[in-house]
Amino acid sequence: MDAYDKGSDARHGPAGPSAGPDEPDGPEPGAALPEPATPAEPATPAGSPGPAALPPGTGRPDDLPPADPDADPDTGPHAAPGPPAGPRTGVAALSLRYQIGAAVALAVVAVAVCVHLGMTFLHVAPVNTVSKKHGETIGNWIYPEFEQNWKLFAPNPLQQDIAVQVRAEIRTADGGTRTTGWYDLSAQDGRAIDGNPLPSHTQQNELRRAWDFFTATHDDDNRPVGLRGALSETYLRRITVLRLDRADAAGPGGAVERVQIRSRTTRVPPPEWSGEKISTPPVYRTLPWWSLPGDEARGGVG
């Protein structure tokens, strides 16, 4: 048989003819290209739900809704869960009824503060139409607790040390009568203030302002001048009675029937480098005895 016979495998070999130098490896011109192979779908095990039966969010990526380019990644449907919100505090933790009550209380306090600031401003401001028309109302609001003055600045600061003292006439439990010694109320306040970084307003000003109120509404003979004179007497008397009650001046079964108040005024000595000469002996101003109403005699302030 010829070695180059058509049916012979001697030239081409068992795998068929090999391409020569002039023969291309690809298909012949005009021949249809083969379609690319489609990857096979993974087989679904028997008994497993198909793609349509899967719950939302577990399907294929093609089944997810398109992403919104304007969506916030921190608040979108696919955002990571944040920490749980903490418990509410303050007014927010109250029920609606208590929140309304708190709001009403704050409104009342705000109105009271505004009224007080307005009254104080009209009291210290120069005389004007409003203060002339409502002078009595302003005075009733300011005096005696909120009185304002400029004695600390000009023209001459206070250069006196004034101590308010009181003594009492006691009706004892056996029906007798005795008179106590003088209680130095100003010295008691001074001891409470000394060394105290945050002394109370009562310790600093209550007794001092009550005495200033009295002297401003009485003449040198201790007679009241104007309608506020009686008010200043009542105010000063009640303060002294309360102080005597705290000190248990009446004793067991006793009652305070009358009180007498006096002031002890001494001049503040000048500094050593000053050549000023002043009188140093104290000066006393003693008020008459004041009888107490029944409720005050029993320690009340009715």
C-alpha positions as CSV (number, residue, x, y, z in Angstrom):
1,M,0.0,0.0,0.0
2,D,1.3,3.4,-0.8
3,A,2.6,5.3,2.2
4,Y,0.8,8.4,1.1
5,D,-2.5,6.6,0.3
6,K,-5.6,8.6,1.3
7,G,-6.7,6.1,3.9
8,S,-3.3,5.8,5.4
9,D,-2.4,7.2,8.8
10,A,1.3,7.3,8.2
11,R,1.4,11.0,7.3
12,H,-1.3,12.4,9.5
13,G,-1.2,10.1,12.4
14,P,-4.1,8.8,14.4
15,A,-5.1,12.3,15.6
16,G,-5.8,13.6,12.1
17,P,-3.8,15.9,9.8
18,S,-1.6,18.6,11.4
19,A,-1.8,22.1,10.2
20,G,0.8,23.1,7.8
21,P,2.6,26.5,7.5
22,D,0.0,27.8,5.1
23,E,-3.0,26.4,6.9
24,P,-4.6,28.5,9.7
25,D,-5.5,26.9,13.1
26,G,-9.0,28.6,13.3
27,P,-12.1,27.8,11.3
28,E,-12.4,28.5,7.7
29,P,-13.7,31.9,6.6
30,G,-17.4,32.1,6.5
31,A,-17.9,29.4,9.0
32,A,-20.3,30.0,11.9
33,L,-18.6,30.6,15.3
34,P,-19.6,28.2,18.1
35,E,-21.8,29.7,20.9
36,P,-20.1,30.0,24.3
37,A,-21.1,27.3,26.7
38,T,-23.6,28.5,29.4
39,P,-22.6,27.4,32.9
40,A,-25.0,24.9,34.2
41,E,-27.3,25.9,37.1
42,P,-26.3,24.1,40.3
43,A,-28.6,21.3,40.9
44,T,-31.2,21.8,43.6
45,P,-31.3,19.0,46.1
46,A,-34.5,17.1,46.2
47,G,-36.9,18.6,48.7
48,S,-35.3,22.0,48.8
49,P,-37.4,25.1,47.9
50,G,-36.8,26.7,44.6
51,P,-35.6,30.3,44.2
52,A,-39.1,31.7,44.2
53,A,-39.8,30.1,47.6
54,L,-36.8,31.6,49.4
55,P,-37.5,34.3,52.0
56,P,-36.7,37.9,51.2
57,G,-33.0,38.8,51.5
58,T,-31.8,35.2,51.0
59,G,-32.1,34.9,47.2
60,R,-29.6,35.6,44.6
61,P,-27.9,39.0,44.2
62,D,-30.0,39.6,41.0
63,D,-33.2,39.3,43.1
64,L,-32.2,42.3,45.5
65,P,-33.8,45.7,44.8
66,P,-31.5,48.3,43.1
67,A,-29.5,50.5,45.5
68,D,-30.6,54.1,46.0
69,P,-27.6,56.4,45.3
70,D,-29.1,59.1,47.6
71,A,-29.7,56.7,50.6
72,D,-27.8,57.2,53.8
73,P,-25.7,54.1,54.4
74,D,-26.1,54.5,58.2
75,T,-29.9,54.6,58.1
76,G,-30.8,52.5,55.0
77,P,-32.5,49.1,55.1
78,H,-29.2,47.4,55.0
79,A,-27.4,49.6,57.6
80,A,-25.7,47.8,60.5
81,P,-27.8,47.8,63.7
82,G,-26.7,50.5,66.2
83,P,-26.5,50.3,70.0
84,P,-29.8,50.2,71.8
85,A,-31.2,53.6,72.9
86,G,-30.6,54.3,76.6
87,P,-33.3,55.0,79.2
88,R,-34.9,58.5,79.2
89,T,-33.8,60.8,82.0
90,G,-34.9,64.1,83.5
91,V,-38.2,65.5,82.6
92,A,-38.5,63.3,79.6
93,A,-38.7,60.2,81.9
94,L,-41.8,61.6,83.6
95,S,-45.3,60.8,82.5
96,L,-47.3,63.3,80.5
97,R,-49.2,64.5,83.5
98,Y,-46.0,65.2,85.5
99,Q,-44.4,66.8,82.5
100,I,-47.3,69.3,82.3
101,G,-47.0,69.9,86.0
102,A,-43.2,70.6,85.7
103,A,-43.8,73.0,82.8
104,V,-46.4,74.9,84.8
105,A,-44.1,75.1,87.8
106,L,-41.2,76.4,85.7
107,A,-43.6,79.0,84.1
108,V,-44.7,80.2,87.6
109,V,-41.1,80.5,88.8
110,A,-40.1,82.4,85.6
111,V,-43.0,84.8,86.1
112,A,-42.1,85.4,89.8
113,V,-38.5,86.1,88.9
114,C,-39.5,88.5,86.2
115,V,-41.8,90.4,88.6
116,H,-39.2,90.5,91.3
117,L,-36.6,91.9,88.9
118,G,-39.0,94.5,87.6
119,M,-40.0,95.6,91.1
120,T,-36.3,95.9,92.2
121,F,-35.5,97.9,89.1
122,L,-38.3,100.3,89.7
123,H,-37.3,100.6,93.3
124,V,-33.6,101.6,92.6
125,A,-34.3,103.5,89.4
126,P,-34.8,107.3,89.4
127,V,-38.3,108.4,90.1
128,N,-40.5,108.0,87.0
129,T,-44.1,107.8,86.0
130,V,-44.5,104.1,86.8
131,S,-42.8,104.3,90.2
132,K,-44.9,107.4,91.1
133,K,-48.2,105.7,90.1
134,H,-47.4,102.3,91.7
135,G,-45.1,103.4,94.5
136,E,-47.1,101.8,97.3
137,T,-47.2,98.4,95.5
138,I,-43.5,98.6,94.9
139,G,-42.8,99.5,98.5
140,N,-44.9,96.6,99.8
141,W,-43.0,94.2,97.6
142,I,-39.5,95.4,98.5
143,Y,-39.8,96.2,102.2
144,P,-38.4,94.9,104.4
145,E,-36.7,91.8,103.1
146,F,-35.5,93.2,99.7
147,E,-34.6,96.8,100.5
148,Q,-31.7,98.3,98.5
149,N,-29.3,101.0,99.6
150,W,-26.0,102.5,98.7
151,K,-24.4,102.9,102.1
152,L,-21.4,100.7,101.2
153,F,-20.2,103.1,98.5
154,A,-20.8,106.8,98.9
155,P,-20.5,109.3,100.2
156,N,-19.4,107.7,103.5
157,P,-19.4,104.0,104.1
158,L,-20.6,102.7,107.5
159,Q,-18.1,103.1,110.2
160,Q,-20.0,101.7,113.1
161,D,-20.5,98.3,114.6
162,I,-24.2,97.9,115.6
163,A,-25.3,94.9,117.8
164,V,-29.0,94.2,118.4
165,Q,-29.8,92.8,121.9
166,V,-33.0,91.6,123.6
167,R,-34.2,90.6,126.9
168,A,-37.6,89.2,128.0
169,E,-40.0,89.2,130.9
170,I,-41.0,85.6,131.5
171,R,-44.1,84.2,133.2
172,T,-42.9,81.1,134.9
173,A,-44.8,77.8,135.3
174,D,-45.7,78.6,139.0
175,G,-47.2,82.0,138.1
176,G,-44.2,84.1,139.0
177,T,-42.3,86.6,136.8
178,R,-38.7,86.9,136.0
179,T,-36.5,89.0,133.7
180,T,-33.8,87.5,131.6
181,G,-30.4,88.9,130.9
182,W,-29.5,90.5,127.5
183,Y,-29.2,88.2,124.6
184,D,-26.7,89.5,122.0
185,L,-28.4,88.4,118.8
186,S,-25.9,90.0,116.5
187,A,-23.0,88.2,118.3
188,Q,-24.9,84.9,117.7
189,D,-25.1,85.6,114.0
190,G,-21.5,86.6,113.9
191,R,-20.4,83.3,115.5
192,A,-22.5,81.4,112.9
193,I,-20.9,83.3,110.0
194,D,-17.3,83.1,111.3
195,G,-15.5,80.4,109.5
196,N,-18.5,79.5,107.4
197,P,-17.7,79.7,103.6
198,L,-21.4,79.7,102.7
199,P,-23.3,81.6,105.4
200,S,-27.1,81.8,105.0
201,H,-28.8,85.0,104.0
202,T,-30.8,84.9,107.3
203,Q,-27.6,84.9,109.4
204,Q,-26.1,87.8,107.4
205,N,-29.0,90.1,106.8
206,E,-32.2,89.3,108.6
207,L,-31.6,91.0,112.0
208,R,-29.4,93.8,110.5
209,R,-32.1,94.7,107.9
210,A,-34.9,94.5,110.5
211,W,-33.0,97.1,112.7
212,D,-32.3,99.4,109.7
213,F,-36.0,99.1,108.8
214,F,-37.0,100.2,112.3
215,T,-34.6,103.1,112.6
216,A,-35.6,104.4,109.2
217,T,-39.3,104.5,110.2
218,H,-39.0,105.9,113.7
219,D,-37.7,109.2,115.1
220,D,-35.1,109.6,117.9
221,D,-37.8,109.1,120.5
222,N,-38.7,105.7,119.0
223,R,-42.1,106.9,117.8
224,P,-43.2,105.6,114.4
225,V,-43.2,107.9,111.4
226,G,-45.7,106.9,108.7
227,L,-47.7,103.8,108.1
228,R,-44.6,101.5,107.8
229,G,-43.6,102.3,111.4
230,A,-46.0,99.7,112.9
231,L,-45.0,97.1,110.3
232,S,-41.3,97.6,111.3
233,E,-42.1,97.1,115.0
234,T,-44.0,93.9,114.3
235,Y,-41.2,92.6,112.0
236,L,-38.4,93.3,114.6
237,R,-40.5,91.9,117.5
238,R,-41.2,88.6,115.8
239,I,-37.6,88.0,114.9
240,T,-36.5,88.5,118.5
241,V,-39.3,86.3,119.9
242,L,-38.2,83.5,117.5
243,R,-34.6,83.8,118.6
244,L,-35.7,83.7,122.3
245,D,-37.8,80.6,121.6
246,R,-34.8,78.8,120.0
247,A,-32.7,79.7,123.0
248,D,-35.4,78.3,125.3
249,A,-35.4,81.6,127.3
250,A,-38.8,80.9,128.9
251,G,-37.7,77.6,130.3
252,P,-40.0,74.6,131.1
253,G,-43.6,75.7,131.4
254,G,-42.8,79.4,131.0
255,A,-44.0,81.9,128.4
256,V,-42.6,85.2,127.2
257,E,-44.9,88.1,128.0
258,R,-42.9,91.1,127.0
259,V,-39.6,91.9,125.2
260,Q,-37.3,94.9,125.2
261,I,-34.8,95.6,122.5
262,R,-31.7,97.8,122.4
263,S,-28.8,98.5,120.1
264,R,-25.2,98.8,121.1
265,T,-23.2,101.0,118.7
266,T,-19.4,101.3,118.8
267,R,-17.3,103.2,116.3
268,V,-14.9,101.1,114.1
269,P,-11.4,102.1,115.2
270,P,-9.3,103.8,112.4
271,P,-6.1,102.1,111.2
272,E,-2.9,102.6,113.1
273,W,-1.3,104.8,110.4
274,S,-4.3,107.2,110.6
275,G,-4.2,110.2,112.8
276,E,-8.0,110.3,113.2
277,K,-9.4,110.4,116.8
278,I,-12.8,108.9,117.6
279,S,-14.9,108.2,120.6
280,T,-14.7,104.5,121.5
281,P,-17.3,104.1,124.4
282,P,-20.4,102.3,123.1
283,V,-23.7,104.1,122.7
284,Y,-27.0,102.4,123.6
285,R,-30.5,102.9,122.2
286,T,-33.1,101.2,124.3
287,L,-36.6,100.7,123.1
288,P,-39.7,100.5,125.4
289,W,-41.1,97.2,126.5
290,W,-43.4,95.5,123.9
291,S,-46.2,93.2,125.1
292,L,-46.7,90.1,123.0
293,P,-50.0,88.7,121.6
294,G,-51.1,85.3,122.9
295,D,-49.8,83.3,119.9
296,E,-46.4,85.0,120.0
297,A,-46.1,84.4,123.8
298,R,-46.4,80.7,123.1
299,G,-43.6,80.8,120.6
300,G,-45.6,81.4,117.4
301,V,-45.5,84.2,115.0
302,G,-49.2,84.5,114.2
